[in-house]
């Protein structure tokens, strides 16, 4: 990386004092519910830590592995499943303690904590790829590799200018992203109300079973990733009232269930088992790979000519259908379930076939407009995320703010820090007291 003349690269271990954390015994009531914040990965969702879910007491600090970390320290999660895709980093706004899944860097004088935190965020992907510990069930960063990781260090005055510029630009992006998120939520509500309004009318209801020719469960055979087989639709393939063919699994082409569970255009698929908010979602199979089959967590319904399958799907996915599913579903170990008998008993308002077709056309037109607006919002959010990355790239290559030749060079600053660290007394190891 080409740096400005007054900058220098430095390993994270040289930028201050690193420390870890620990968990006071949960068996000792006197250690918990005190006034001292105890930071764990679940608290690391914000860039600054001013409070935490859990708190400990001074007794816990005196008699356990937990130790105070100074205000202004940079906190990094080093052990958590979240490290599979992101690296949480924060600055402590007050003295805190940590659990064993975090490390803290108390930065040396002359370094701006926020600058170091933003630098770690800028290089998060590289840190995750080069510092990950192999052979562990939970994602871990190897401490030695993390501390050896080098970041670019700017002169102290420029560090402050960079932090101010980053925070100004990103606050604008955050405001824009919040507005886009609100718009996306409004579109979701508009989608729901559009569907619900379409199926609300003075039409006589019938049980779904009364307009059903056949209803069967899908294949319980184990699917695989062999693309030479027959695609099998599963509960995750039903999304927003349509079928998603992006993530497919397959059955062997000669499997006995291929003929039994083969889908035809116009087949209605009902998600009978899933989380409570997803069970009961439906979609119509219109066209796809031939043959295509479906899995046992789905129910296939073939309807009579009196009921258009798209109409039935609209009703089932509407608030009317969701309310019915909520009243009849059963719950087992985090999964909700609606069986075929309860599905067949679902009341369906049934206008004449021609009116069904007209309503479906109107709804599909309105939903296409909603989806187009949603796609534009998603594009804007992706652009915002890319711009965030660009801002950090510019910041730590010396291109976000101008350099001042009169600033003390970073090399001089780092030499001074190294000299101070070399002459500083070694911290004494604290002996743990054993509670009586």
C-alpha positions, 0 to 999 in steps of 0.5 A, a space after each residue: 500500500 502506497 502511503 503519504 510521506 508522513 505516514 507509517 505502517 505499524 502492527 496493532 501490538 505496538 499501538 498500546 496495551 492489549 488485554 483480555 477479559 473473563 467471566 465471573 462465576 455465575 454461582 456467586 451472586 455478589 459478582 453480578 448486577 453491580 454498576 460496572 458494564 461487562 461487555 460481551 459480543 451481544 453488546 457489540 452492535 454499536 460503534 461506541 459502548 456506553 452501557 451493556 446488558 450485564 453488569 458486575 460488581 467490584 467484588 467480581 473485579 477483585 476476585 475473578 479474571 474480569 479486569 477494568 478496561 480504561 475509557 477510550 479503549 478499542 474493543 474487538 470481538 475475537 471469538 463468536 459465530 458473527 466472525 464468519 461474516 463481520 468483525 465487531 469493533 467499538 470504542 468504550 465511552 466509559 471504564 468497562 470490563 470484558 468477557 473472554 470473547 473480546 480483546 481490548 487495546 488501550 491506545 498509547 498517548 498520541 493515537 486517537 482511539 476512534 482512528 484505530 477503531 476505524 482502521 480495524 473496520 477498514 481492514 476487517 475482511 483481511 483480518 478475518 481471512 488472515 487471523 482466523 484460527 483453524 480447527 475450532 467449532 466457534 469462529 476465533 481470531 488467533 491473538 498473535 496474528 491479530 496483534 501482528 496485523 499492520 495498519 497505516 498510521 497517520 500523524 496525530 493531527 491528521 488522525 483527528 481530521 480523518 475521524 471527523 471526516 469519516 464520521 461526517 460522511 458516514 452520518 449522512 449515509 446513515 441518515 439516508 440508509 435509515 430513510 431507505 429502510 423506512 421506505 422499504 418497511 412502508 412498501 412491505 406494509 403497502 404490499 400486505 394491504 394491497 393483497 388483503 384489500 383485493 381479497 376482501 369482498 362480499 363473496 360467499 366463502 367455501 372451504 378450500 377442500 371444496 374446490 380441491 381435486 387432490 392434495 398430497 404431501 411431498 417427498 421425504 427422500 433425502 435430497 442432494 446437490 447432484 445437479 444431474 438429478 431432478 430439482 426438488 422445491 423445499 420450504 425455503 423456495 417459497 418467498 414473497 408469494 413466488 417460487 425461487 429457483 436459485 437454491 435448489 437440491 435434487 433427487 435422483 432421476 430414477 427415484 420413485 417419488 419423481 412421478 408421485 410428486 411431479 409438479 404441473 403448472 397451476 399447482 398450489 404449494 403450501 408451506 406446512 412446516 416452518 417458523 411461525 411467521 413463515 408457515 402457511 406461505 404459499 405460491 403457485 408453480 407456473 413453470 420451471 425445470 421439467 420435471 420438478 418435484 416438491 419436498 415433504 414440508 410442502 403440500 401440493 393442492 390441485 384445484 377445480 376450475 371454480 378456483 384460480 390457483 393464483 386467487 387461492 394463493 392471494 387469499 392464503 398469503 393475505 391477512 385473512 389467510 395468515 389469521 386462519 393459519 395462526 389459529 390452527 397451527 401447532 407448535 413443536 420445538 420452534 417449528 409451527 405446523 399446519 396439517 392437510 386437514 386444517 388446510 382443507 378447512 381454510 375458508 376461501 372467499 370465492 368470487 366468480 372465476 372471471 372476477 378472480 382473473 380480473 382481481 389477480 391482474 390488478 393485484 399483479 400490476 400493483 405488486 409489480 410496481 411495488 417490487 420495482 420500487 423495492 428493487 430501486 431501494 435495494 440498489 440504493 442501499 447497495 450503493 450506500 454500502 459500497 460508498 461506505 467502503 470507498 470512504 474508508 478506503 480513501 481515509 486509510 490511503 491518505 486521500 480523504 483529507 489533505 496532509 499538512 507537511 508541518 504535522 509530526 511524522 507518524 514514524 516519530 510518534 511510533 518511535 516515541 510510543 515504542 520508547 515509552 513502552 520499553 521503559 514502562 514498568 511491567 504490570 504486576 500479575 493480579 492474584 485472584 482471591 478465592 471467595 469464601 
